[in-house]
Amino acid sequence: MFLSELKIWNFRKFGEGDNNNPGLNLSFNSGLNLLVGENDSGKTAIIDAIKIVLFTQSYEYHRLEDEDFFIPDNAAEEARKKDLKIECIFRGFTAKEAKNFLEWLGFEPHYYLKVFLEARRENGRIYGDVRAGPDEQGTALDAKARDLLRTVYLRPLRDAEGELNPRRKSRLSQILSSHKDFSKEEDHPLKKAVNAANEQIQKFFEETDETDDKKEGTEVVCQINNQLSHFSSVKNPLRSRISIEGKNLRAILEQLSLSLSNNKVGLGSNNLLFIAAEFLLLKREDYAGLKLTLIEEIEAHLHPQAQLRLIEYLQNESVNDSGGVQLILTSHSPNLASKVNLQNLIICKDGYVFNMGYEYTKLYKGDYLFLERFLDVTKANLFFADGVILVEGDAENLLIPAIAEIIDKPLTKHGASIVNVGSTAFLRYSRIFQRKNPHEFMNIPVAVITDSDEKPDEYYSNEGKDVTEEYSKRIQKSIQTKNEIYDGKPVKTFVSPDWTLEYVIALSGFRKKFYKAVLQAEKIQNSDEIGLTQDKKEKISEQVKTDFDKWKEQNLSNEKIAFEIYNNIILKKQISKTIIAQCFAKILNESTRREEIKEKLLKRDSKLNYIINSIKYATSGHIKKSEVSDD
């Protein structure tokens, strides 16, 4: 059996839907589920909701507080009085598992179990109880059934070493006592070992005559008893002894510790040891209870490679037919988000959750295979972003953040991620954010920046005529076609108004600065030196002036100059667009006329409007549904 659905009404970030529908209705895979998202997106609330209803195998207790009740913004007093409800639905029962819950099972056409917590506030106190059953009333679960539903829970920033150290009711003793090797206490080998050890300890500490010079031991007990003789009464004399506590097996287990044999291990290695120990509970033979583990911040104290090894193992274990376990994990790690199959991801955003399974997104099955191959750790940042810009090359990847800084829309400050898809495979990435359910809306503005890719054929010949009306029509048709392909809430497409990004910049009022960047990139690309000397920079500036004077004498239009720079210099000489973008971004950032550049970008130069508008959209933090189409 596994936790199939979680429904929440008025718990923390999750309120209540229309017509008394839950504020959260989340379906889980029977294997691995990875909750990802930014801070305060609702991940912990989901984990807490589950363990409040089901309890944990470490017998932790969570007391509901006023803060656990959802309070809408500017809520009226009546809205603040709404009750809280959390509902867990289990499916996939075997006959062996089902027999433990027969009294509470429903049928639809297979067995299912609904367990729910309802809580209310009265006179400053909170009242709540857990019931189960297919109807709305339900009945209380008995102790055995409750124990079979307990989950394994690992808290964030866990003290793995402390959890495995000896103490009363230690976590290690709880884990070991649940293992079959410790199920029978009578004549257990550990008790015999402790009894034998106690005989040696008693011998070491036993009292002897002070003249006995053959005894190998200590007089500690003798000295303690001497002190006690002064404190105790004649009727009830007190005597001490030192031994290993061994009255019962649980007491012995509480004195054990688990550690790694390696010397000087750190937090990360102890965390792995703790997780391995917890898995003993889920690997028990003939266990008919729930095999569910909740782990917050699975990446805690682990470096990236260790994270990948761990998630790979957990992903395999969750689908293991010989006792697979269900895992619900939370993470802030792009490493893990990139490694886990996309269908196992659940994105948490602003109190909403979005399953990434095939039945929920507009991704095709082929898209999942593609993204499994190419969605690496740098691209996985999009799962944690408040806005996303998808670009098709390194040049845009370098240049757009620089422009965003200049116009006071820094991407990092606005939580926007730029993702270089390395091709025109925008559809495969943009469909991650598009939902099959028309009532679901992922409020993450996604900007697709792409080239119109319409080359001005008029410039093919050396004579090169001016751009014709026919070319403008072809550009508009390309823009319209690309908008139709990629647009669909929350995705909005921004297409270059001319051939390519580089050609557009060469057409803009930044053409001289851009041409300087082209010449700098050519020098850097063809040189083994790091950077450019001041002398070379000055010579490049002179060449820029000479060439632009020459083009002016030739009476070349802006379009012809742009064509000369992009087609006849950049493309024909095969100058790296990436290096050009790097040089151009540096020229803009180092300019002493930064405010003038900002004003030109925002007001006086329309050629780069599509870039400016894409940045504004991705950094807006929210989307007006009217801004993007429904298709």
Phi, psi and omega in degrees: 000156180211160176284111186268321183219148172232125177239137184228133171240118170060045175240115178053244185284345188257116183270234183221138180277185178291152177055039178064020174286155181293151175287338175223129173227099190243128176261143180245150168287156178286345179253249185270137174225121180245114177273119180236156179156170182289175177299148177061031180263355176112004183297310182295324178299323179294313179297315181296321180301319181294313185283340174292322181282317189264341187069172183241160180286348175267007174059037174286149182241130177245121179262127179295138178240168177304324183293343180282344179274132180295133176233111179294157178298138179052039185286143172287163183302324182295323181293333182284348184265004184294144180283162181254140177215136176231130184233127177247129181242128183249142177220178177080028184291137163274165179300323181295322179285319185297327185297338180279351185229021187305323184294339187243358186285149169247180184217132188203040005269004177249166179301141168215154180234125178251120178241129185219148175250131173237133182224147180220162179246130177218126175052042176080003179241159181246129179240134179202152176212158181253129177228172180215155178144160184285342180266184183281340183275305181069173175224164183291142174282145176281173187298320181295313180298319179298317180296326181287347179258000181295146181254156168275131184228129175243118184284161177291155180047044184291147176269081187300319182295317180296323181294334184259005179272159181289136173185169178297132182055039180298155180295323179298318180295326177293318180295312183294320183294340178274351181279147183300333181290349181237020183283333180251115185279325185297131180055033179290138181307326180295322179294319178296319180295320180291320178299318179296319179295323180294325177299317179292322180294316178299320180296321181293322185263357187297148181282140178221168175296138182299341180276353182283101183269002180267349184287132175255099184182215184220157178260016184302310182297320178300316181291321178296316181294329177296318177293319181298327181299333178279334184271333189262164182272165178294324182291325183228073181293139181261133177232147182247161171209152178246129181201169170280128180297122184210035179295322178216170185294321180299320179297323178294315182297329180291346179262001180268152173233156177240127181215168178273147180286341178293148179277144171054052177278155183258192184298320183296316180294321177293327176297317177297320178297318180297315179298318178299321179293318180298328181293343174302323181295325184272349182257012181295136177288145176060026178272123184258013181267183182288127178258074183236129176241131175252121179231119176270136180051064182306333183278003186309123175067013183250136176283164189307317182293322177295322176301315182294320179296319182294312183292328177296317178295313182296323179295321178291318181295328184289343179246012181289119183294337183269043177116041179299151182244157174262133183235130172238110187242154170243152182202150170250010191263117173298332177302311181289320180298328180280336184272327183285142175304136185304327181292346178266359182270145172229117182270127176256129184211115173054042178080011175237156179233147184224109174292143180259013179291161184303323184285353184251328185259172175268009176292141173276164181298325177295329178297321180298318179294319178297311182293329176298328180278322193245352180277088184271185187296327180289323179285332182293352175301336183296339180286346184245007190267154171272346178198155184225137171242119178262125179234164187255003182200171182292329183298311178297323181299328180271323190278321186297316176302325179293317178295320179300320177297317184294322182269016176064038173232056184301132187297317184295320181293330180267007177068024181262138178250137173259128185239118178271106182281350174073011181189193176260029181277043183298324183302320184295327180272320184292329180291347173303326186264359183255134189252146177289323180284116183296343180275347177270141181216113180274107187279061176233104181298124182242116180257125174259119178253121183216162178274150174288335176060028176256106181281135178288096184301337182301342183259010181297320182279162181295327181293318176056099177281167176292161179299134184263170176296328179297321178296319179299322178295320179295322178298311182298322179294320178296316179298315180298317181298316182290325175298317180295325182287312191264329186296148178157122190310135003264025185266131178229136187260139178233110187253141180298139182284357177216193192313292181219174178302313182296319179295321179296317180296322178293336176277339188280180177288359178259017189298324181292316177297321180293318180296323175300318178297323178298313181293322176297316180297322179298316179296314182296318183295326183261016182229149176273353182285152177270113179077188182238140176287162179298324180298317180292322178298319180294321179294324178294319178299321178295320180293322177301313181296316180300313183293319179291327174295319180297315181294329178291318178298325179282358179059040179282140176285167177303320180298319181290323177295316179298318179296321179298314182294312187279309186281312189273346178245300184297307185287313183293324179271357179054048177281134184298123177294329179295315179293322177301313180298320179297315180293319181294318178298321180293319179298317179295315183292328184269358182294141177279352180252050185297319180294324178294319178296318179299314181296320180295320179295320186274331190232322194257353183229106186281345185299324182262016180303322183296327176288314180300314181294326178293321178293316179299319181294313183291335182259008183289335179083345178203166183234133168278126185302338179286346184285336183229156182282165179273348187265000000 
